[in-house]
Amino acid sequence: MRKYAILAPGQFADNAKTAHGVIGYSTDETVAVVDPDYAGRTVSEVVPYLDSSAPIVATVSDALQYDPTSLLIGTAPQGGKLPPEWRAEILRAIEGGLEIVSGLHDMLADDSEFADAARRHSVTIWDVRKPPDIPLFSGAAYDVKAPILLAVGNDCAVGKMTVILELARAARDTGMRAEFVPTGQTGIMIAGWGIAVDRVISDFATGACEQLVLEAARRDPQYILVEGQGAINHPAYAPVTLALLYGCAPDALLLVADVKRTHIETYGTPILSYSGLITAHENLCGLLKPAAAVGVALNTHGLDASQAAEEIARAREETSLPADDVVRNGPGALWKAVAPKLVKRHPLSTRVVA
């Protein structure tokens, strides 16, 4: 069990998906957050939906008084680069004897300054995104007995991980064995295992997704629920979505959508309608192993109750599928609606790669 101090200077309120996910869902404790913009307040005062009274402080030195065991890099900036101005704070954490947990694409353990400091202070650096050795896709995922549900999105950072975590919780609350499959750095930090698929060499990305599903299957679940990544019409991150669609061999898809998004953030690419996104994903899956969309999970954050209800009703009407916001309304109703639709489907070919 870790006790985290989370580093997110100037970003905790609005741009710290990793920090929010770990605070909200990890069994590890967060004892402090480092963000000078909100120093003197608590986590729940700044981000009300996070039920945490952990203090927010100005520096890592201030955080040390709360006896953390680890410093977590709490943001996932575009491109995964370490902000240079954070180096001094990370070094201070190492000097204080804290393990460093990072989900950045920059491998901190390969940084000579950090590595030398870690050796001097007998500190471990865990680069969560560093992948293990991975084989090519073999087709073994097709033999997994538990139905596999994959979340797909209308953009990045719309809540795919949160939705899958909530549905897994709802399944367990009803006595069903559901295994959450982490495919990105935050999910790995929460679950304690997984592969960050976006870090894997492209030829092996579907193999990585297959290995994740096989590992989940070894845990004897009734359902396998896979955290999605990227978006199929995202100019930068579509490849990781495609790897999940093929490598996880899903039997069903759940569309996760931020209702306010009309264009892919940063790039301006138009976002398809709910029905258009469902058709695109189902057509792609149909090339190898058919998978049908079974529901829509909406992110209605920022809307009032009546506006959210209207958006949920619109999604149901447009798609003829169950739809809900599992954060606003809880996951129970949506899980009850989609669970009976999770059935095994056969691939077009069961040929195994030699």
C-alpha angles and dihedrals in degrees: 000000000000128000105212133211103192121213114212109137112190092351110070098101100047113008108037106097092154093052093047093048095050094045092047102043114013121100087218114097125245109213100174143001122215112219118127091200090071102026112150095033131091129245095253091049090060100033105026097190090062107085097212133121093194111139124246113224137185102238144015088250088060091049093055091074088070091061101240119181096202142030113221121201096228104198137063105209120195107279092016096254123157112243105239092225090064095062095088092052092050091049089050090053091051090050087052090056097252124150110238117228114189133174094186124122087235104088104226093192088062092054106102095215094050093041093051092048091047091053092049093051097036091242128153123226113205111197098194094193095056104112126220123233105293131195126219118271108282106182093249089122088070089067096055107122100207116081112256121220118193125195116223125184146210089231142346119289096022097127106274094142093045092051093050092047090050093048091048088053091049091051092051090047088060093049097260124133107237122171119208111216114208114212100167139048098267094048090050091052090051098044099033094231140056143088127270096230094194089066096055122102107259098246090056100039095095088047089054091052090049091051090053092053092046091052091050090049091055087063090065100237127171089218133023113210115193125203110230128226135204122342130274093236095043111119093217107027106035093103094065090051091051091050090055093046091055105027098048091048092214122203093201140017131217116201113219114194138177102221093211097056116102097160136028106268115255094005103055094221108158114253116232123237119265091259091045092052092048091051092048094051094043091050092052093048089047090066091069113003121002116237126176128212109248102182150349125243113197130204103214096169110151095028124105120241096267093047091049091050090051092052092049091050091048092052091050092050095046096047103027085226133116111270135182145142104253094194096049097038104021126254100262100091096045093046091050089052099047102036095078089052093058103101132146119266129194126239121237088245133019094196110142119220110247 
